């Protein structure tokens, strides 16, 4: 039997073999797509929620805490010297 030629009506065994192979390939493809669909659904349920950078807490600004400190006297030297 030539593997590149479609089975002919010369015998029922050729058609039976062709049908078995076609059924096996079709069943394998069907099982693969069912598995792929179910694996995709379960993968989405297991994702964790991430905290984005803009949602993190930050140090408050001067305007959020009440503004700048009171003005220093001009005769007083700067702090730290």
N, CA, C and O atoms as a CHARMM CRD file, in Angstrom:
* protein
*
  324
    1    1 UNK  N      0.84800  -1.18300   0.00000 PROA 1      0.00000
    2    1 UNK  CA     0.00000   0.00000   0.00000 PROA 1      0.00000
    3    1 UNK  C      0.89000   1.24200   0.00000 PROA 1      0.00000
    4    1 UNK  O      1.82400   1.34200   0.79500 PROA 1      0.00000
    5    2 UNK  N      0.60100   2.16900  -0.87800 PROA 2      0.00000
    6    2 UNK  CA     1.33100   3.41200  -0.98500 PROA 2      0.00000
    7    2 UNK  C      0.79800   4.38100   0.06800 PROA 2      0.00000
    8    2 UNK  O     -0.40200   4.65600   0.08900 PROA 2      0.00000
    9    3 UNK  N      1.65600   4.90600   0.94200 PROA 3      0.00000
   10    3 UNK  CA     1.15000   5.77200   2.00800 PROA 3      0.00000
   11    3 UNK  C      0.66300   7.13000   1.51000 PROA 3      0.00000
   12    3 UNK  O     -0.04900   7.81900   2.24100 PROA 3      0.00000
   13    4 UNK  N      1.01700   7.53500   0.30500 PROA 4      0.00000
   14    4 UNK  CA     0.61400   8.83000  -0.21600 PROA 4      0.00000
   15    4 UNK  C     -0.63000   8.75400  -1.09600 PROA 4      0.00000
   16    4 UNK  O     -1.04400   9.76100  -1.67100 PROA 4      0.00000
   17    5 UNK  N     -1.21600   7.59300  -1.20300 PROA 5      0.00000
   18    5 UNK  CA    -2.38500   7.39700  -2.05100 PROA 5      0.00000
   19    5 UNK  C     -3.59600   7.11300  -1.16500 PROA 5      0.00000
   20    5 UNK  O     -3.49600   6.36000  -0.19600 PROA 5      0.00000
   21    6 UNK  N     -4.73200   7.71100  -1.49600 PROA 6      0.00000
   22    6 UNK  CA    -5.95400   7.45600  -0.73600 PROA 6      0.00000
   23    6 UNK  C     -6.34100   5.98800  -0.88100 PROA 6      0.00000
   24    6 UNK  O     -6.13000   5.37900  -1.93000 PROA 6      0.00000
   25    7 UNK  N     -6.91200   5.42900   0.18500 PROA 7      0.00000
   26    7 UNK  CA    -7.33200   4.03000   0.08100 PROA 7      0.00000
   27    7 UNK  C     -8.35400   3.83900  -1.04000 PROA 7      0.00000
   28    7 UNK  O     -9.23800   4.67300  -1.23600 PROA 7      0.00000
   29    8 UNK  N     -8.22700   2.78500  -1.73700 PROA 8      0.00000
   30    8 UNK  CA    -9.15800   2.49000  -2.83500 PROA 8      0.00000
   31    8 UNK  C    -10.16500   1.45600  -2.37700 PROA 8      0.00000
   32    8 UNK  O    -10.08400   0.94900  -1.25800 PROA 8      0.00000
   33    9 UNK  N    -11.09600   1.15000  -3.23000 PROA 9      0.00000
   34    9 UNK  CA   -12.14500   0.18900  -2.88600 PROA 9      0.00000
   35    9 UNK  C    -11.68100  -1.25600  -3.10500 PROA 9      0.00000
   36    9 UNK  O    -12.50100  -2.16500  -3.23700 PROA 9      0.00000
   37   10 UNK  N    -10.36900  -1.45600  -3.14300 PROA 10     0.00000
   38   10 UNK  CA    -9.86900  -2.80700  -3.37400 PROA 10     0.00000
   39   10 UNK  C    -10.11100  -3.72300  -2.18400 PROA 10     0.00000
   40   10 UNK  O    -10.14400  -4.94400  -2.33500 PROA 10     0.00000
   41   11 UNK  N    -10.27900  -3.14400  -1.00900 PROA 11     0.00000
   42   11 UNK  CA   -10.53400  -3.99400   0.16700 PROA 11     0.00000
   43   11 UNK  C    -11.10500  -3.19100   1.30400 PROA 11     0.00000
   44   11 UNK  O    -10.85100  -1.99500   1.44100 PROA 11     0.00000
   45   12 UNK  N    -11.88500  -3.87400   2.11800 PROA 12     0.00000
   46   12 UNK  CA   -12.48900  -3.19700   3.26400 PROA 12     0.00000
   47   12 UNK  C    -11.46300  -2.90500   4.34400 PROA 12     0.00000
   48   12 UNK  O    -11.67000  -1.98400   5.13300 PROA 12     0.00000
   49   13 UNK  N    -10.37400  -3.64200   4.41400 PROA 13     0.00000
   50   13 UNK  CA    -9.35300  -3.43300   5.43900 PROA 13     0.00000
   51   13 UNK  C     -8.70600  -2.06200   5.28600 PROA 13     0.00000
   52   13 UNK  O     -8.38200  -1.41600   6.28200 PROA 13     0.00000
   53   14 UNK  N     -8.51600  -1.61600   4.05400 PROA 14     0.00000
   54   14 UNK  CA    -7.92800  -0.28700   3.84300 PROA 14     0.00000
   55   14 UNK  C     -8.84500   0.81000   4.36900 PROA 14     0.00000
   56   14 UNK  O     -8.37900   1.74300   5.02200 PROA 14     0.00000
   57   15 UNK  N    -10.12300   0.71200   4.09700 PROA 15     0.00000
   58   15 UNK  CA   -11.07000   1.71100   4.57100 PROA 15     0.00000
   59   15 UNK  C    -11.19600   1.67800   6.09200 PROA 15     0.00000
   60   15 UNK  O    -11.33700   2.72300   6.72700 PROA 15     0.00000
   61   16 UNK  N    -11.14600   0.50800   6.66300 PROA 16     0.00000
   62   16 UNK  CA   -11.23100   0.37400   8.11200 PROA 16     0.00000
   63   16 UNK  C    -10.00900   1.02800   8.77300 PROA 16     0.00000
   64   16 UNK  O    -10.14300   1.75500   9.75700 PROA 16     0.00000
   65   17 UNK  N     -8.83300   0.76600   8.22700 PROA 17     0.00000
   66   17 UNK  CA    -7.60700   1.37400   8.74700 PROA 17     0.00000
   67   17 UNK  C     -7.65900   2.89200   8.61700 PROA 17     0.00000
   68   17 UNK  O     -7.28100   3.60600   9.54600 PROA 17     0.00000
   69   18 UNK  N     -8.12100   3.38900   7.48000 PROA 18     0.00000
   70   18 UNK  CA    -8.24800   4.82600   7.26200 PROA 18     0.00000
   71   18 UNK  C     -9.22700   5.44100   8.26800 PROA 18     0.00000
   72   18 UNK  O     -8.96300   6.51800   8.80400 PROA 18     0.00000
   73   19 UNK  N    -10.32700   4.78300   8.52300 PROA 19     0.00000
   74   19 UNK  CA   -11.32800   5.27900   9.47500 PROA 19     0.00000
   75   19 UNK  C    -10.80600   5.31000  10.90200 PROA 19     0.00000
   76   19 UNK  O    -11.08400   6.24400  11.65500 PROA 19     0.00000
   77   20 UNK  N    -10.04900   4.28400  11.26900 PROA 20     0.00000
   78   20 UNK  CA    -9.49100   4.23800  12.63100 PROA 20     0.00000
   79   20 UNK  C     -8.49400   5.37700  12.82800 PROA 20     0.00000
   80   20 UNK  O     -8.51100   6.05300  13.85700 PROA 20     0.00000
   81   21 UNK  N     -7.63000   5.58500  11.84300 PROA 21     0.00000
   82   21 UNK  CA    -6.64200   6.66200  11.94700 PROA 21     0.00000
   83   21 UNK  C     -7.32900   8.02400  11.99000 PROA 21     0.00000
   84   21 UNK  O     -6.96700   8.87400  12.80400 PROA 21     0.00000
   85   22 UNK  N     -8.30400   8.23600  11.13200 PROA 22     0.00000
   86   22 UNK  CA    -9.03100   9.50800  11.10500 PROA 22     0.00000
   87   22 UNK  C     -9.75000   9.75800  12.42800 PROA 22     0.00000
   88   22 UNK  O     -9.74500  10.88400  12.92600 PROA 22     0.00000
   89   23 UNK  N    -10.36300   8.73700  12.99800 PROA 23     0.00000
   90   23 UNK  CA   -11.05500   8.86600  14.27800 PROA 23     0.00000
   91   23 UNK  C    -10.07200   9.17900  15.40200 PROA 23     0.00000
   92   23 UNK  O    -10.35900  10.01700  16.25800 PROA 23     0.00000
   93   24 UNK  N     -8.92300   8.51900  15.41000 PROA 24     0.00000
   94   24 UNK  CA    -7.92700   8.75100  16.45600 PROA 24     0.00000
   95   24 UNK  C     -7.38300  10.18400  16.39500 PROA 24     0.00000
   96   24 UNK  O     -7.22200  10.83200  17.43000 PROA 24     0.00000
   97   25 UNK  N     -7.10600  10.66700  15.20500 PROA 25     0.00000
   98   25 UNK  CA    -6.59700  12.03900  15.06500 PROA 25     0.00000
   99   25 UNK  C     -7.67700  13.04300  15.48500 PROA 25     0.00000
  100   25 UNK  O     -7.38100  14.01000  16.18700 PROA 25     0.00000
  101   26 UNK  N     -8.89400  12.82600  15.07200 PROA 26     0.00000
  102   26 UNK  CA    -9.98500  13.73100  15.44700 PROA 26     0.00000
  103   26 UNK  C    -10.23400  13.74400  16.94500 PROA 26     0.00000
  104   26 UNK  O    -10.47800  14.80000  17.52900 PROA 26     0.00000
  105   27 UNK  N    -10.17300  12.57900  17.56700 PROA 27     0.00000
  106   27 UNK  CA   -10.36000  12.50100  19.01700 PROA 27     0.00000
  107   27 UNK  C     -9.22100  13.20600  19.75400 PROA 27     0.00000
  108   27 UNK  O     -9.45400  13.88500  20.75300 PROA 27     0.00000
  109   28 UNK  N     -7.99800  13.04700  19.26700 PROA 28     0.00000
  110   28 UNK  CA    -6.86500  13.72200  19.89000 PROA 28     0.00000
  111   28 UNK  C     -6.97400  15.23200  19.80200 PROA 28     0.00000
  112   28 UNK  O     -6.69300  15.93500  20.77300 PROA 28     0.00000
  113   29 UNK  N     -7.37800  15.73100  18.65300 PROA 29     0.00000
  114   29 UNK  CA    -7.54200  17.17200  18.48600 PROA 29     0.00000
  115   29 UNK  C     -8.65900  17.69400  19.38100 PROA 29     0.00000
  116   29 UNK  O     -8.52500  18.76200  19.97900 PROA 29     0.00000
  117   30 UNK  N     -9.74900  16.95900  19.47900 PROA 30     0.00000
  118   30 UNK  CA   -10.86800  17.36800  20.32700 PROA 30     0.00000
  119   30 UNK  C    -10.45500  17.41400  21.79600 PROA 30     0.00000
  120   30 UNK  O    -10.79800  18.36400  22.50100 PROA 30     0.00000
  121   31 UNK  N     -9.73500  16.41700  22.26100 PROA 31     0.00000
  122   31 UNK  CA    -9.27300  16.39100  23.65500 PROA 31     0.00000
  123   31 UNK  C     -8.32600  17.55500  23.91600 PROA 31     0.00000
  124   31 UNK  O     -8.38600  18.18000  24.97500 PROA 31     0.00000
  125   32 UNK  N     -7.45500  17.84900  22.96100 PROA 32     0.00000
  126   32 UNK  CA    -6.52600  18.97100  23.13200 PROA 32     0.00000
  127   32 UNK  C     -7.28500  20.28200  23.29500 PROA 32     0.00000
  128   32 UNK  O     -6.96700  21.06300  24.19100 PROA 32     0.00000
  129   33 UNK  N     -8.27800  20.54000  22.45400 PROA 33     0.00000
  130   33 UNK  CA    -9.00500  21.80500  22.54900 PROA 33     0.00000
  131   33 UNK  C     -9.82100  21.89200  23.83400 PROA 33     0.00000
  132   33 UNK  O     -9.93700  22.97300  24.41100 PROA 33     0.00000
  133   34 UNK  N    -10.38600  20.78200  24.29100 PROA 34     0.00000
  134   34 UNK  CA   -11.11200  20.79500  25.56600 PROA 34     0.00000
  135   34 UNK  C    -10.14800  21.09800  26.71200 PROA 34     0.00000
  136   34 UNK  O    -10.46600  21.90000  27.58900 PROA 34     0.00000
  137   35 UNK  N     -8.97500  20.46700  26.71400 PROA 35     0.00000
  138   35 UNK  CA    -7.98000  20.71600  27.74800 PROA 35     0.00000
  139   35 UNK  C     -7.51700  22.17500  27.71700 PROA 35     0.00000
  140   35 UNK  O     -7.38200  22.80600  28.76600 PROA 35     0.00000
  141   36 UNK  N     -7.27500  22.70600  26.52800 PROA 36     0.00000
  142   36 UNK  CA    -6.81700  24.08500  26.39000 PROA 36     0.00000
  143   36 UNK  C     -7.86400  25.05300  26.92500 PROA 36     0.00000
  144   36 UNK  O     -7.51900  26.03100  27.58900 PROA 36     0.00000
  145   37 UNK  N     -9.12900  24.79600  26.64700 PROA 37     0.00000
  146   37 UNK  CA   -10.20900  25.67100  27.11800 PROA 37     0.00000
  147   37 UNK  C    -10.30300  25.63500  28.64000 PROA 37     0.00000
  148   37 UNK  O    -10.43800  26.68200  29.27300 PROA 37     0.00000
  149   38 UNK  N    -10.23500  24.44400  29.23500 PROA 38     0.00000
  150   38 UNK  CA   -10.34600  24.32400  30.68100 PROA 38     0.00000
  151   38 UNK  C     -9.10500  24.87500  31.38400 PROA 38     0.00000
  152   38 UNK  O     -9.22500  25.49100  32.44300 PROA 38     0.00000
  153   39 UNK  N     -7.92500  24.66800  30.82000 PROA 39     0.00000
  154   39 UNK  CA    -6.70700  25.19000  31.43400 PROA 39     0.00000
  155   39 UNK  C     -6.70600  26.70900  31.39900 PROA 39     0.00000
  156   39 UNK  O     -6.19300  27.34100  32.32300 PROA 39     0.00000
  157   40 UNK  N     -7.26200  27.30500  30.36600 PROA 40     0.00000
  158   40 UNK  CA    -7.33400  28.75500  30.26100 PROA 40     0.00000
  159   40 UNK  C     -8.26500  29.32400  31.32800 PROA 40     0.00000
  160   40 UNK  O     -7.96800  30.37000  31.90600 PROA 40     0.00000
  161   41 UNK  N     -9.36500  28.66700  31.59300 PROA 41     0.00000
  162   41 UNK  CA   -10.32400  29.13600  32.58800 PROA 41     0.00000
  163   41 UNK  C     -9.74000  29.06400  33.98700 PROA 41     0.00000
  164   41 UNK  O     -9.89100  30.01100  34.75900 PROA 41     0.00000
  165   42 UNK  N     -9.08000  27.97300  34.33700 PROA 42     0.00000
  166   42 UNK  CA    -8.54900  27.83000  35.68900 PROA 42     0.00000
  167   42 UNK  C     -7.35300  28.74000  35.90400 PROA 42     0.00000
  168   42 UNK  O     -7.12200  29.16600  37.03500 PROA 42     0.00000
  169   43 UNK  N     -6.58300  29.05600  34.87200 PROA 43     0.00000
  170   43 UNK  CA    -5.43600  29.93300  35.01200 PROA 43     0.00000
  171   43 UNK  C     -5.83400  31.35800  35.36200 PROA 43     0.00000
  172   43 UNK  O     -5.09700  32.04900  36.06500 PROA 43     0.00000
  173   44 UNK  N     -6.97700  31.80400  34.88800 PROA 44     0.00000
  174   44 UNK  CA    -7.42100  33.16100  35.16900 PROA 44     0.00000
  175   44 UNK  C     -7.89100  33.30700  36.60900 PROA 44     0.00000
  176   44 UNK  O     -7.78600  34.39600  37.17500 PROA 44     0.00000
  177   45 UNK  N     -8.40000  32.25500  37.21000 PROA 45     0.00000
  178   45 UNK  CA    -8.89500  32.32700  38.57700 PROA 45     0.00000
  179   45 UNK  C     -7.75800  32.38500  39.58900 PROA 45     0.00000
  180   45 UNK  O     -7.96400  32.85300  40.70900 PROA 45     0.00000
  181   46 UNK  N     -6.58100  31.93000  39.23100 PROA 46     0.00000
  182   46 UNK  CA    -5.48500  31.84100  40.16800 PROA 46     0.00000
  183   46 UNK  C     -4.55800  33.05300  40.12500 PROA 46     0.00000
  184   46 UNK  O     -3.53400  33.05700  40.80700 PROA 46     0.00000
  185   47 UNK  N     -4.88400  34.06700  39.35200 PROA 47     0.00000
  186   47 UNK  CA    -4.01700  35.24200  39.28700 PROA 47     0.00000
  187   47 UNK  C     -4.18300  36.06800  40.55100 PROA 47     0.00000
  188   47 UNK  O     -5.27900  36.17000  41.10300 PROA 47     0.00000
  189   48 UNK  N     -3.09600  36.64800  40.99700 PROA 48     0.00000
  190   48 UNK  CA    -3.12000  37.49000  42.18200 PROA 48     0.00000
  191   48 UNK  C     -3.28100  38.95400  41.78500 PROA 48     0.00000
  192   48 UNK  O     -2.86400  39.37100  40.70400 PROA 48     0.00000
  193   49 UNK  N     -3.88100  39.70500  42.66200 PROA 49     0.00000
  194   49 UNK  CA    -4.03000  41.13200  42.41100 PROA 49     0.00000
  195   49 UNK  C     -2.73400  41.82300  42.82200 PROA 49     0.00000
  196   49 UNK  O     -2.25600  41.65500  43.94400 PROA 49     0.00000
  197   50 UNK  N     -2.18100  42.59000  41.91100 PROA 50     0.00000
  198   50 UNK  CA    -0.93800  43.29400  42.17800 PROA 50     0.00000
  199   50 UNK  C     -1.21900  44.71700  42.63300 PROA 50     0.00000
  200   50 UNK  O     -2.18600  45.34600  42.20300 PROA 50     0.00000
  201   51 UNK  N     -0.36100  45.20800  43.50400 PROA 51     0.00000
  202   51 UNK  CA    -0.43400  46.62000  43.88200 PROA 51     0.00000
  203   51 UNK  C      0.45400  47.39900  42.93300 PROA 51     0.00000
  204   51 UNK  O      1.63300  47.08300  42.77500 PROA 51     0.00000
  205   52 UNK  N     -0.09700  48.39100  42.31600 PROA 52     0.00000
  206   52 UNK  CA     0.66100  49.20900  41.38400 PROA 52     0.00000
  207   52 UNK  C      1.41000  50.30700  42.12700 PROA 52     0.00000
  208   52 UNK  O      1.06800  50.65800  43.25600 PROA 52     0.00000
  209   53 UNK  N      2.42000  50.83300  41.48400 PROA 53     0.00000
  210   53 UNK  CA     3.26700  51.84500  42.10300 PROA 53     0.00000
  211   53 UNK  C      2.46000  53.07000  42.55900 PROA 53     0.00000
  212   53 UNK  O      2.75200  53.63600  43.61200 PROA 53     0.00000
  213   54 UNK  N      1.47200  53.47600  41.79800 PROA 54     0.00000
  214   54 UNK  CA     0.71600  54.66500  42.17500 PROA 54     0.00000
  215   54 UNK  C     -0.21700  54.41700  43.34900 PROA 54     0.00000
  216   54 UNK  O     -0.75500  55.37500  43.90600 PROA 54     0.00000
  217   55 UNK  N     -0.42700  53.17900  43.74200 PROA 55     0.00000
  218   55 UNK  CA    -1.30000  52.87400  44.87900 PROA 55     0.00000
  219   55 UNK  C     -0.53900  52.77800  46.19700 PROA 55     0.00000
  220   55 UNK  O     -1.15300  52.67400  47.25900 PROA 55     0.00000
  221   56 UNK  N      0.78800  52.81200  46.13800 PROA 56     0.00000
  222   56 UNK  CA     1.57700  52.69200  47.36100 PROA 56     0.00000
  223   56 UNK  C      1.46900  53.96600  48.19700 PROA 56     0.00000
  224   56 UNK  O      1.23600  55.05500  47.67200 PROA 56     0.00000
  225   57 UNK  N      1.64200  53.80500  49.49500 PROA 57     0.00000
  226   57 UNK  CA     1.63100  54.96300  50.38200 PROA 57     0.00000
  227   57 UNK  C      2.91200  55.75500  50.17500 PROA 57     0.00000
  228   57 UNK  O      3.94800  55.18600  49.83200 PROA 57     0.00000
  229   58 UNK  N      2.84900  57.02100  50.37600 PROA 58     0.00000
  230   58 UNK  CA     4.00900  57.88100  50.19100 PROA 58     0.00000
  231   58 UNK  C      4.12200  58.83800  51.37500 PROA 58     0.00000
  232   58 UNK  O      3.19400  58.98600  52.17000 PROA 58     0.00000
  233   59 UNK  N      5.28300  59.48200  51.46900 PROA 59     0.00000
  234   59 UNK  CA     5.47100  60.49000  52.51100 PROA 59     0.00000
  235   59 UNK  C      4.61000  61.70300  52.16900 PROA 59     0.00000
  236   59 UNK  O      4.57800  62.14100  51.01900 PROA 59     0.00000
  237   60 UNK  N      3.91500  62.24400  53.16400 PROA 60     0.00000
  238   60 UNK  CA     3.04100  63.38600  52.86800 PROA 60     0.00000
  239   60 UNK  C      3.85300  64.63600  52.51700 PROA 60     0.00000
  240   60 UNK  O      4.96000  64.83400  53.01700 PROA 60     0.00000
  241   61 UNK  N      3.29300  65.45200  51.67000 PROA 61     0.00000
  242   61 UNK  CA     3.94200  66.71300  51.30200 PROA 61     0.00000
  243   61 UNK  C      3.69200  67.75100  52.38100 PROA 61     0.00000
  244   61 UNK  O      2.88100  67.54300  53.28300 PROA 61     0.00000
  245   62 UNK  N      4.39500  68.86800  52.28200 PROA 62     0.00000
  246   62 UNK  CA     4.19200  69.93700  53.26100 PROA 62     0.00000
  247   62 UNK  C      2.76600  70.46100  53.21900 PROA 62     0.00000
  248   62 UNK  O      2.20400  70.81300  54.25700 PROA 62     0.00000
  249   63 UNK  N      2.18000  70.51800  52.03900 PROA 63     0.00000
  250   63 UNK  CA     0.80900  71.01500  51.94500 PROA 63     0.00000
  251   63 UNK  C     -0.18200  70.04000  52.59400 PROA 63     0.00000
  252   63 UNK  O     -1.21100  70.46200  53.12300 PROA 63     0.00000
  253   64 UNK  N      0.12500  68.74800  52.55500 PROA 64     0.00000
  254   64 UNK  CA    -0.76600  67.76300  53.17900 PROA 64     0.00000
  255   64 UNK  C     -0.64100  67.76500  54.69800 PROA 64     0.00000
  256   64 UNK  O     -1.59100  67.39900  55.39100 PROA 64     0.00000
  257   65 UNK  N      0.51100  68.16800  55.22700 PROA 65     0.00000
  258   65 UNK  CA     0.70500  68.15100  56.67700 PROA 65     0.00000
  259   65 UNK  C      0.37000  69.47700  57.34300 PROA 65     0.00000
  260   65 UNK  O      0.30200  69.54800  58.57000 PROA 65     0.00000
  261   66 UNK  N      0.16500  70.51100  56.57200 PROA 66     0.00000
  262   66 UNK  CA    -0.20900  71.78700  57.18500 PROA 66     0.00000
  263   66 UNK  C      0.64700  72.94700  56.73200 PROA 66     0.00000
  264   66 UNK  O      0.51900  74.03900  57.28400 PROA 66     0.00000
  265   67 UNK  N      1.49500  72.76700  55.77500 PROA 67     0.00000
  266   67 UNK  CA     2.24400  73.89100  55.22400 PROA 67     0.00000
  267   67 UNK  C      3.65800  73.99100  55.76000 PROA 67     0.00000
  268   67 UNK  O      4.15900  73.08800  56.43000 PROA 67     0.00000
  269   68 UNK  N      4.28600  75.11400  55.44500 PROA 68     0.00000
  270   68 UNK  CA     5.66300  75.36400  55.82700 PROA 68     0.00000
  271   68 UNK  C      5.76000  75.76400  57.30000 PROA 68     0.00000
  272   68 UNK  O      4.79000  76.25600  57.87600 PROA 68     0.00000
  273   69 UNK  N      6.93900  75.55200  57.91300 PROA 69     0.00000
  274   69 UNK  CA     7.11300  76.00700  59.30100 PROA 69     0.00000
  275   69 UNK  C      7.13900  77.53800  59.34900 PROA 69     0.00000
  276   69 UNK  O      7.28200  78.18900  58.31400 PROA 69     0.00000
  277   70 UNK  N      7.00200  78.11000  60.54900 PROA 70     0.00000
  278   70 UNK  CA     6.99200  79.58400  60.65000 PROA 70     0.00000
  279   70 UNK  C      8.33000  80.18000  60.21900 PROA 70     0.00000
  280   70 UNK  O      9.36100  79.51000  60.27200 PROA 70     0.00000
  281   71 UNK  N      8.30400  81.44700  59.79100 PROA 71     0.00000
  282   71 UNK  CA     9.51800  82.12400  59.33500 PROA 71     0.00000
  283   71 UNK  C     10.49400  82.28100  60.50100 PROA 71     0.00000
  284   71 UNK  O     10.11200  82.50800  61.64900 PROA 71     0.00000
  285   72 UNK  N     11.78100  82.14800  60.14200 PROA 72     0.00000
  286   72 UNK  CA    12.83500  82.28200  61.13800 PROA 72     0.00000
  287   72 UNK  C     13.22500  83.76100  61.25700 PROA 72     0.00000
  288   72 UNK  O     13.11600  84.53100  60.30200 PROA 72     0.00000
  289   73 UNK  N     13.67600  84.12700  62.44100 PROA 73     0.00000
  290   73 UNK  CA    14.13600  85.49700  62.66600 PROA 73     0.00000
  291   73 UNK  C     15.37800  85.74100  61.81900 PROA 73     0.00000
  292   73 UNK  O     16.21900  84.84900  61.70000 PROA 73     0.00000
  293   74 UNK  N     15.51300  86.91700  61.23200 PROA 74     0.00000
  294   74 UNK  CA    16.63400  87.20400  60.34900 PROA 74     0.00000
  295   74 UNK  C     17.96300  87.24500  61.10000 PROA 74     0.00000
  296   74 UNK  O     19.00900  87.05500  60.48000 PROA 74     0.00000
  297   75 UNK  N     17.96200  87.48600  62.40500 PROA 75     0.00000
  298   75 UNK  CA    19.19600  87.52400  63.20000 PROA 75     0.00000
  299   75 UNK  C     19.66300  86.11600  63.59100 PROA 75     0.00000
  300   75 UNK  O     20.81900  85.94200  63.97700 PROA 75     0.00000
  301   76 UNK  N     18.82200  85.15200  63.50100 PROA 76     0.00000
  302   76 UNK  CA    19.18000  83.78900  63.91200 PROA 76     0.00000
  303   76 UNK  C     19.93500  83.09100  62.78200 PROA 76     0.00000
  304   76 UNK  O     19.49800  83.12500  61.63200 PROA 76     0.00000
  305   77 UNK  N     21.09300  82.44200  63.10900 PROA 77     0.00000
  306   77 UNK  CA    21.84400  81.76300  62.05000 PROA 77     0.00000
  307   77 UNK  C     21.09300  80.51500  61.55300 PROA 77     0.00000
  308   77 UNK  O     20.22000  79.99500  62.24800 PROA 77     0.00000
  309   78 UNK  N     21.43600  80.04500  60.35200 PROA 78     0.00000
  310   78 UNK  CA    20.76700  78.84600  59.84500 PROA 78     0.00000
  311   78 UNK  C     21.04600  77.64300  60.73900 PROA 78     0.00000
  312   78 UNK  O     22.07000  77.57200  61.41900 PROA 78     0.00000
  313   79 UNK  N     20.13300  76.72900  60.72000 PROA 79     0.00000
  314   79 UNK  CA    20.24000  75.54700  61.55400 PROA 79     0.00000
  315   79 UNK  C     21.34800  74.63900  61.05100 PROA 79     0.00000
  316   79 UNK  O     21.51400  74.49200  59.84000 PROA 79     0.00000
  317   80 UNK  N     22.10600  74.03000  61.94300 PROA 80     0.00000
  318   80 UNK  CA    23.14000  73.08200  61.56900 PROA 80     0.00000
  319   80 UNK  C     24.51700  73.68500  61.46300 PROA 80     0.00000
  320   80 UNK  O     25.47400  72.95100  61.21200 PROA 80     0.00000
  321   81 UNK  N     24.67300  75.00000  61.64100 PROA 81     0.00000
  322   81 UNK  CA    26.02300  75.58900  61.57800 PROA 81     0.00000
  323   81 UNK  C     26.41600  76.16400  62.89300 PROA 81     0.00000
  324   81 UNK  O     27.51600  76.70000  63.02900 PROA 81     0.00000
